Structures are given as structure tokens and as C-alpha cells.
Amino acid sequence: MTASCGGRGASVIAPCHIVFATVAQLVPDLQTALRSAFKEGRLAHNSFACVISGSSRTADIEKILVQGAHGPRRLVIILQTGR
């Protein structure tokens, strides 16, 4: 997620993160994804980029684990396999 996709607010406030991707966009790992993004210039004009790897966790308050304190609580991935 980058600034052009809604920025910091979109990555923290949205209760559900929806990803629409094609099979051609899938890569084997994060290193390959970031290398591709830099090479293709997709990050050059953004002041912010965020990698969402899962629900946030915190145990700052009274050492009680709270999941989903920041960012989306639900992830939906729609993968287009055809044309």
C-alpha cells in the first residue's frame, strides 16, 4: 500500500483490507516484490509505503495481548486467474 492508494489513514483506519490481484502480480517473496516495485518506479513518487503482513498486536496495557489494535482486522484477497 502506498500514498497513492490512500496513504497512512487507509492502512490504519480501514476495518477490512481488500486486495484485487492477477496471477501475473504474484511473486515468491517480499524481497522480489520490493525489488520489482523499485525497478518499475512504483515507489518513486510516494511519500509513504506500507507492507501489511498481518493483524497488529500489542501488550502495552497491563500486559494483556490485544490483536487488531491498529489497521485492518480482516483481509480479503480476490485473485483473477483468467484473462
C-alpha positions in Angstrom: 0.0 0.0 0.0 1.4 3.4 -0.9 0.4 7.1 -0.5 -1.3 6.9 -3.9 -3.6 4.2 -2.6 -5.0 6.3 0.3 -1.9 6.7 2.4 -1.4 6.2 6.1 -5.0 6.6 7.0 -6.1 3.8 4.7 -3.6 1.4 6.2 -4.6 2.1 9.8 -8.3 3.0 9.9 -9.9 0.6 7.4 -11.6 -2.4 9.2 -11.2 -4.6 6.1 -8.3 -4.6 3.5 -9.4 -5.9 0.1 -6.7 -6.9 -2.4 -7.6 -7.5 -6.1 -4.6 -9.0 -7.9 -3.9 -11.0 -11.0 -1.8 -14.2 -11.2 0.8 -12.2 -13.0 1.3 -10.0 -10.0 2.2 -12.8 -7.6 5.8 -13.1 -6.6 7.6 -15.7 -4.4 8.6 -13.4 -1.6 8.8 -9.9 -0.2 12.3 -9.2 -1.4 11.2 -9.9 -5.0 8.1 -7.7 -4.6 10.2 -4.7 -3.3 12.9 -5.2 -5.9 10.2 -5.1 -8.6 8.4 -2.1 -7.1 11.7 -0.1 -7.0 12.8 -1.2 -10.5 9.4 -0.3 -12.1 9.4 3.1 -10.3 6.1 2.4 -8.4 7.6 3.8 -5.1 9.5 6.8 -6.6 6.6 9.3 -6.3 5.1 8.1 -3.0 6.0 9.6 0.4 4.7 6.5 2.1 4.7 2.8 1.5 3.3 0.1 3.9 3.7 -3.6 3.9 0.8 -5.2 5.7 1.9 -8.7 7.0 -0.9 -9.4 9.4 -3.0 -8.1 12.2 -1.3 -5.8 14.7 -0.6 -6.9 18.2 0.2 -5.0 21.4 0.5 -5.9 25.0 1.5 -2.5 26.3 -1.6 -2.0 28.5 -1.4 -4.3 31.6 0.5 -6.8 29.6 -2.7 -8.1 28.0 -2.3 -9.2 24.4 -4.7 -7.2 22.1 -4.8 -8.2 18.4 -6.0 -5.9 15.7 -5.4 -2.7 17.7 -4.2 -0.9 14.6 -5.1 -1.5 11.0 -7.5 -3.9 9.3 -8.9 -6.8 11.2 -9.9 -8.6 8.1 -8.1 -9.4 4.8 -9.9 -10.3 1.6 -7.9 -11.4 -1.4 -9.6 -11.6 -4.8 -7.3 -13.4 -7.3 -8.1 -13.1 -11.0 -6.9 -16.3 -12.7 -8.4 -15.8 -16.3 -8.0 -13.0 -18.9 
